[in-house]
Amino acid sequence: MAGTSDIKRKIASVKNTQKITKAMKMVSAAKMRRAQDAMTAARPFAHKITEMVHDVAQRANPELHPFLSGNENTDTIGLVVVTSDRGLCGAFNNNILKAVSRFASEHQGKKVKLVCIGKKAYEFFRKRDYEIIEKYADFAGKVLFSDAVGIADVVVEQFLNNGIGDVYVLYNEFKSTASQTPVTEKILPLKVEDAGEQLVEYIYEPKPEMLLNELMPRYIRYKIFQALLESTAGEHGARMMAMDNASRNASDMIGKLTLTYNKVRQAAITNEILDIVNGAEALNG
C-alpha cells in the first residue's frame, strides 16, 4: 500500500486537475452563450432564404439549371464534414466521424470526396481511403460569414465543373447543452417539392432561372454558415458537459483518496502505539 506522502501527492495532483476542468467549464459556458446567440440570430435569415429559393425554384424549369437538375457526375458525392479543431468535448467529434463511415457504407459504389472543416476531421480522414478536396481549420474559436463564403464557393465550383455530383453537409445540430445530434443534409442539387395547384404565379424580372444563379450560391453559403454556427455552439456545450463530468469525477477521486489516506494514517498511528506499549511492557517485565 502507498504511503501517506504518496497519497497526499495524488490528492494535490487531482485537485490541480479539478481546478483546470472547472476553469475550462466556465470558459466553455461563456463561449457557448455567445455561439448560441449568434446561431439564434442567424436562423430567421436562413429560414427566409430557404423559403425564397424554394419558391423561385418551383417556378423555374429544372432542366435549364444544374442546381435543380444536377450535373453529369453521378458516381461521386461531395460531403462537407464539420468537426472541431480541439478535443476534450466528449463524443462530439467521434459521432461525426462514425456518421461519415455510415454515410460511405450507405452509398457503396460511389466515390465520396470530403471537404473537411476542423482539424479533427482532417487528421482522421487523411490517413484513410478518402479523397479530401479541401481542408479548413483554425477559426480561432469564432465563426465568420467570410469563412462560410470561401467554403461554399469551393463546393459550388466543384459542382458546376462536374468534380462532384450530389453535395451533402454533415454536422452536429445543437439541440441543448447536453444534446448534439449528427445531421446529414443534402444541399445540391436542390430538392423542390411539387406545390401542385396551390402554386401562385408571380411575374419575375429577370426570369427565375437567372434569379437562381444569384440566389443559389448565397443559399449554399448560408447553409454552410448555419452548420458552422450549430456545430460551434454544440462543441462548446459538449465541452462544458465533459468538463463538468471530469470535475465530478475528480471530486469522487479526491474523496476516495482522502479516505484511503485516513486509513493509512490511522494504521500508522496504531502501529506506533503498539510499539510504545510493547516497549513499555518489555521494560516492566
Secondary structure, DSSP 8 states (H G I E B T S, - for coil): ---HHHHHHHHHHHHHHHHHHHHHHHHHHHHHHHHHHHHHHHHHHHHHHHHHHHHHHTTS-GGG-HHHH--S--SEEEEEEE--SS--STTHHHHHHHHHHHHHHHTTTSEEEEEEESHHHHHHHTTTT-EEEEEE---TT---HHHHHHHHHHHHHHHHTTS-SSEEEEEEEEEETTEEEEEEEEEES------GGG------SS-HHHHHHHHHHHHHHHHHHHHHHHHHHHHHHHHHHHHHHHHHHHHHHHHHHHHHHHHHHHHHHHHHHHHHHHHHHHHH-
